[in-house]
Each structure stands twice: as C-alpha cells, then as structure tokens.
Amino acid sequence: MYDRFFDRLNYNPTTVFTQLVLCKSEKILSDNYDIQANYIITN
C-alpha cells in the first residue's frame, strides 16, 4: 500500500509487515515498485 511512498524517501526505513496468517507462494508476486519487509509478524 505504501510502496510508492517509501520509494520516494531519501532513506530506507525499517518496515514491519503484519499478517494474521503467513501467506506464502512458490511464485514471486511483485511489481518493480514493491518493497521488501525487514520483519514479518504473524500468528
């Protein structure tokens, strides 16, 4: 949701993603503006 916003920053903030259930895929599903999380929190 904030990928494009973070891309315009002059620094790399620490990003934490939260999910109720960890969703994984064998396929890489991303766009060129997607950011990678530093941490993921899930149940």
Secondary structure, DSSP 8 states (H G I E B T S, - for coil): --HHHHHTSSS----EEE-SS----SS----TT----SEEE--
